[in-house]
Amino acid sequence: RMQVGGTRRLGRILVKIGAITSDQLLETLATQFELPIVNIEQEYKPETKNLLPRYLCSKYEVFPLGLVGETILRLAMADPSDNEAVTDIENFTGKAVQPCLARQGDIHGAITRHIGLSLRDIFNPQSYTRYAKVVSSLALVLIILVAGFTYRFYIESKYGTVTRTAEATIYK
């Protein structure tokens, strides 16, 4: 019933409600798709780190492992049956995708360790809210600092300055 109303995967729903563990889901998917579960750190080739931006990897829970020849991208995926992810990544890279199964936690860790942030990631609507909060806070602090310095400059130009020392008071 929960799956009928939306586009969520049954396996993810079962993990969320605690009916199965994520490892049980992964083993079931490995059997269903006849794919081995890959170790990302052993399979990863650094030349592929710039093929996909971080936001796309996070959106689809994927990680580029390496190239087979020049046209096939080996892609670690938490859900290899996600046709939307495969199609979008093929369109983005111009390469055919060969799905490989990997643990969701391993994928997220690899994304954090190996794929750097870019302007595309910062201005992406999915991650925009996080960065917008940080940037807005910094902008507010800068506005307050500039307002303080401007007020001080205004007061000094209008009334001058008073310097007090032990022997004298100087008015400018």
C-alpha positions in Angstrom: 0.0 0.0 0.0 2.8 2.4 0.8 4.5 1.9 -2.5 1.3 2.2 -4.7 0.9 5.9 -3.9 4.4 7.0 -5.1 7.5 6.1 -7.0 9.5 4.7 -4.0 11.2 1.4 -4.3 9.8 -1.5 -2.2 13.2 -2.4 -0.9 13.8 1.1 0.5 10.4 1.1 2.1 11.1 -2.2 3.8 14.4 -0.9 5.1 12.8 2.3 6.4 10.1 0.4 8.3 12.7 -2.0 9.7 11.3 -5.1 8.1 14.8 -5.9 6.6 18.3 -4.5 6.9 20.1 -2.6 4.2 22.5 -5.5 3.9 19.7 -8.0 3.4 18.3 -5.7 0.6 21.8 -5.5 -1.0 22.2 -9.3 -0.9 18.7 -9.7 -2.4 19.5 -7.2 -5.2 22.8 -9.0 -5.9 20.9 -12.3 -6.3 18.1 -10.7 -8.4 20.4 -8.9 -10.8 23.2 -11.4 -10.7 25.7 -8.7 -9.8 28.5 -9.0 -7.3 28.8 -6.5 -4.4 31.8 -4.4 -5.2 34.3 -2.8 -2.7 34.5 0.8 -3.9 37.9 1.5 -2.5 39.4 -1.5 -4.4 37.5 -0.8 -7.7 37.9 3.0 -7.8 40.0 4.6 -10.5 40.9 8.3 -9.8 40.6 9.3 -13.4 36.8 9.0 -13.2 36.3 11.5 -10.3 35.5 14.4 -12.6 33.0 12.5 -14.8 30.0 13.2 -12.5 29.4 16.1 -10.2 28.7 15.5 -6.5 25.1 16.6 -6.6 24.3 14.0 -9.3 26.1 11.3 -7.4 24.2 12.2 -4.2 20.8 12.5 -6.1 21.0 9.0 -7.5 23.3 7.4 -4.8 25.9 6.4 -7.4 29.7 6.6 -7.6 31.9 6.3 -10.8 34.3 3.4 -10.4 36.2 3.4 -13.7 36.0 3.3 -17.5 36.0 0.1 -19.6 37.6 1.3 -22.8 36.5 4.8 -23.6 32.7 4.4 -23.8 31.6 2.3 -20.8 31.4 3.8 -17.3 31.4 1.3 -14.4 29.0 2.8 -11.8 28.6 1.7 -8.2 24.9 1.9 -7.4 22.7 1.2 -4.4 19.9 0.3 -6.8 20.9 -1.0 -10.2 17.3 -1.1 -11.3 17.0 2.7 -11.2 16.5 3.3 -14.9 16.0 7.0 -14.4 19.5 7.3 -12.8 21.1 5.2 -15.5 19.5 7.2 -18.3 20.3 10.6 -16.8 23.9 9.6 -16.2 24.3 8.2 -19.7 22.9 11.5 -21.1 25.2 13.5 -18.8 28.4 11.6 -19.6 27.8 10.4 -23.1 28.9 7.0 -22.0 27.1 3.7 -21.5 26.6 2.8 -17.8 27.6 -0.6 -16.5 25.9 -0.9 -13.0 27.7 -2.4 -10.1 26.2 -3.1 -6.7 27.6 -1.3 -3.6 26.5 -0.5 -0.1 24.8 2.8 0.3 27.0 3.9 3.1 30.1 3.1 1.1 28.8 5.1 -1.8 28.1 8.2 0.4 31.6 7.9 2.0 33.3 7.6 -1.4 31.4 10.6 -2.7 32.6 12.7 0.3 36.2 11.5 0.0 36.8 11.5 -3.7 34.4 14.0 -5.4 35.0 17.7 -4.7 32.5 20.5 -4.6 32.0 22.6 -7.7 29.9 25.6 -8.6 27.4 23.2 -10.1 27.0 21.6 -6.7 26.6 24.9 -4.9 24.0 26.3 -7.2 22.1 23.0 -7.6 18.5 23.3 -6.3 18.9 20.1 -4.3 21.8 21.4 -2.3 21.0 25.1 -2.7 19.1 25.3 0.6 22.1 24.2 2.7 24.5 26.5 1.0 21.9 29.3 0.9 21.7 29.3 4.7 25.5 29.5 5.0 25.9 32.2 2.4 22.9 34.2 3.9 24.5 34.1 7.3 27.8 35.3 6.0 26.1 38.0 4.0 24.3 39.2 7.2 27.5 39.3 9.2 29.2 41.3 6.4 26.3 43.7 6.2 26.5 44.3 10.0 30.3 44.9 9.8 30.0 47.3 6.9 27.2 49.2 8.7 29.3 49.5 11.9 32.3 50.8 10.0 30.1 53.2 8.0 28.4 54.6 11.1 31.9 55.1 12.8 33.1 56.9 9.7 30.0 59.1 9.6 30.3 60.1 13.2 34.0 60.8 12.9 33.5 63.0 9.8 30.6 64.9 11.4 31.9 65.4 14.9 35.6 64.8 14.6 37.6 62.7 17.0 38.6 63.1 20.6 41.9 61.7 21.7 42.7 61.6 25.5 46.1 61.0 26.9 47.5 61.4 30.4 48.6 65.0 29.8 46.1 66.3 27.2 42.8 66.0 25.4 43.0 66.6 21.6 39.9 67.6 19.6 40.1 67.2 15.8 
